[in-house]
Amino acid sequence: MNRSQLLSALLVSAIAVGGLQACSGEQEERVTAEPPAEEGVTEVTDAPADSTDADLPWNDSDESEVSTSDAEASDESRPWQNSLEEFDEANARLLTDTAKFLAGTTVDKDSSIVAQQQTGVWNDHAAYLDSAWQQLEAQQLSRARAWAETELKPLNDVTPALFYPFSGPDFLYAYTFFPKATDYVLVGLEPVGRVPNFENLSEGEVQQKLNEVSQSLYAILQYSFFRTNSMAQDLQQQGVLPILMVFMARTNQQLLDVQYVGLDESANLQVVKEGEAEAQGLIPGVKVTFVPEGRTVPKTLYYFSTDLSDDGLVETPEFLKFVGTFDRPVTYLKAASYLMHNDYFSQVRDLILTNSQAVLQDDSGIPVRFFDEASWDRQFYGSYVSPIELFAERYQSDLRAIYTSDSTITPLDFGIGYKYYNDSNLMLATPK
C-alpha cells in the first residue's frame, strides 16, 4: 500500500465513514480472541491517580473563550463528573501524545516520544495524513458539522449519552454529529486491542506500528464498513484502540485515562488488566476518559466487543442492562449491515425503540415501518432510491414512497453510509 492509496482511502472513508462496522452481512461470526501480548505496550493505570499539580496540560487553554451558557462546558451542570485534577498528569500527557503520534499531529516539545517525530518514517506518515485530513475537512466534516449544528441542536443542547451499536471504532462521526454528548457507548465485534508504546522503539519498530494503523485505516475506510475477513486480518492484532485514538487526536481531544474494563453479570464495570476480561467471564471493553480542547468537563467513551444478535445477548444480557443505565440516550446507526431488519436482532432493536430519546440513522438501521407516524415524529434528509447491490434485498418500498411523495425533504450536501457517493439518506426520529 502506498501513500496515495491511503490518501484515497481516507477521503473515501471520510465521505462515508459509513460505519466502521463490525460485520457486513447476516452470517458473521464473532471475533473473540484477544491479541497476544507483545513488547511496547503502555501500562494503563487501573484507576485515575490524584494530582494537585496546577500546571496540568488541560488547563493550558483560555477558559474565557468557553461560553458559560454551554452546558458541555459548565462544571456546575454536571457535578457528578470527575474534576480534571483527579487524573494523573503524566499518564494523560503520554496518552494524548501517543494519540497525536498515531494521528500524525505534533506532540508537545517536552514529550517523551518527541524524538520519534524527528524520523523520516513519522514525517512521511504525518504528511499524507495531514493532506488527507485537510481535504476531508473541506469536503465532508465541515459540512456534516454545519448540518448537525442546525438539525441536531436540540439534542446536543441537552448533552445526551450516545449509543452507537455496530460502530466499530467510529468515534469520528459520533463526535461530529454529537459533540456535546456526555458519554459515548460504542460496540462491535472487533477486539479492544492495546495502547501502543512508542518510547524506546527503533525506527523500524515505529514504522511497523504506524503501518499497522495505516493498513487498518485503509481496509476500514476504503469500504466504509468492516467485512469479516478484513476485520479479522487488520484489527485482530492491534484492535480498535489505535484507531479510536487517531480519531480522538484528529478531533482535538485530550486523553485523560484509558482503562481496560469488563462487564460482569450485574452490568457493573470491572477494571481488569489488558486481555483478561474474557478469561474472567466478562464482556471485554475499554473506558476512555477525555476532554475536548478548551473544555474542562471530562467525557467518557466506552467500547465493548460483543455480539448483539439475539443468540449473543442470551449469553450476555448484561450488555443491554448496562446500556439501560443511561437515561434515554440518543441512538446513532450508520452502515449497520441491515442487521436489525432481521428478527434475530430483535432485542437490541427493541431496546433502541423503547429507550431512545431520538434515533438518527440511515436506511441500514431499523426499518422505517417500526417508526409509525402515530408514535414517532420523523424528519427525513437526503435521497433514498435503493440499497447498494450487496443489500438489494433490503429495499424498503415504504421508505421510497416517503421520499418520492414529500418534496419538502431537505437534501444533504455530504455523503454518508454505504451510498456515500450518491443517494445518501438520514432519518431523525423522536418519540411523541
Secondary structure, 3 states (H helix, E strand, C coil): CCHHHHHHHHHHHHHHCCCCCCCCCCCCCCCCCCCCCCCCECCCCCCCCCCCCCCCHHHCCCHHHCCCCCCCCCCCCCCCCCCHHHCCHHHHHHHHHHHHHHHCCCCCCCCCCHHHHHCHHHHHHHHHHHHHHHHHHHHHHHHHHHHHHHHCHHHHHCCCEEEEECCCCCHHHHHHHCCCCCEEEEEECCCCCCCECCCCCCHHHHHHHHHHHHHHHHHHHHHCCCCHHHHHHHHCCCCCHHHHHHHHHHCCEEEEEEEEEEECCCCCEEECCCCCCHHHCCEEEEEEEEEECCCCCCEEEEEEECCCCHHHHHHCCHHHHHHCCCCCCEEEECCCCCHHHCHHHHHHHHHHHHHCCEEEECCCCCCHHHCCCCCEEEEEEECCCCCCHHHHHHCCHHHHHHHHHCCCCECCCCCCCCCCCCCCEEEEEEEC
